[in-house]
Amino acid sequence: MDIVIFDGYTINPGDLSWDKLENLCDRLTVFDATPMDKALSRIGNSEILMTSKCPITREFMEKCPNLKYIGSTATGYNNIDIAAAADMGIAVTNIPSYSTDAVAQHTIALIMELANNVGLHNQSVQQGQWTDCKYFCYWKKPVNLLTGKSLGIIGYGAIGKKVAEIAKALGMKINIYREDPEGAMKSDFVSLHCPLTEENKRMVSTDFIVNMKPGSVLINTARGGLVDERALADALKSGFLSAAAVDVLETEPPSENCPLIGLENCIITPHMAWSPIEMRQAVIDILADNLKSWLQGGRLNRVE
């Protein structure tokens, strides 16, 4: 039995081992990333495919007669045609809720960076501005206390609940959108933690933003497609929103004309919230556990 991994680099750029998967197959082939035009040649006659980015369509599966199992290397599996897999008897698994702590930590890190401007002030000191200062302290931008500020959470699953838990420890007031939509929208910070669906695509539109509190902050560590980037950019440029911090964009890697890049009041990190080494090891472990279960007739983390 052969396993092919289409998107291996982001999980394991070389600091982890694939041994747990290698022990379950005759041959393991790992590609850093796979464009669609190379997918068929790379899967060859392999029975097992693991991927998170490459579109696995009905047409693709029909051209892979040996394919028996698809393991999503992420929680989301919208790149896989689940109905087609069911029709063809192909098992599909995913990795649920593995990155809850990591994404919650990154969300809070973004909020704290916006409150304390740590990076800006470190850069200032490194450039000699503290050495040249006649006072014992200074600040380039105001530091804001989080205690007493409100945090609206849209999407109150495992990650949203973890973010709320940490934010409460910082003294923040939590407004949950599904319980109090208006309160959540009028919060000092609004943080997205919902999955992306056809119904909520670009939900953060101009109409959405005008119902937010003037001067508030948007945080997105969920999915880039939840946000109309042009509408957000306009709100940031006008000052209606004081800042935004996002770990995800509509197109990844971003295009050169992404409207959020270059805005001083928008922090962008490269879809890294999920990526502590402990989380990436968990991905490999769960991939192996899911496959082992299937080989033994089980249904661990089966979505089809």
Secondary structure as UniProt FT lines:
FT   STRAND          2..5
FT   TURN            9..11
FT   HELIX           19..22
FT   TURN            23..24
FT   STRAND          27..30
FT   HELIX           36..43
FT   TURN            44..45
FT   STRAND          48..51
FT   HELIX           58..62
FT   TURN            65..66
FT   STRAND          69..72
FT   TURN            78..79
FT   HELIX           82..87
FT   TURN            88..89
FT   STRAND          91..93
FT   TURN            96..99
FT   HELIX           100..116
FT   HELIX           118..126
FT   TURN            127..132
FT   TURN            147..148
FT   STRAND          150..154
FT   HELIX           158..169
FT   TURN            170..171
FT   STRAND          173..176
FT   TURN            177..179
FT   HELIX           181..185
FT   STRAND          189..192
FT   TURN            198..202
FT   HELIX           206..210
FT   TURN            214..215
FT   STRAND          217..220
FT   HELIX           224..226
FT   HELIX           229..238
FT   STRAND          243..246
FT   TURN            256..257
FT   TURN            259..262
FT   TURN            264..265
FT   STRAND          266..268
FT   TURN            273..274
FT   HELIX           277..295
FT   TURN            296..297
FT   TURN            300..301
//
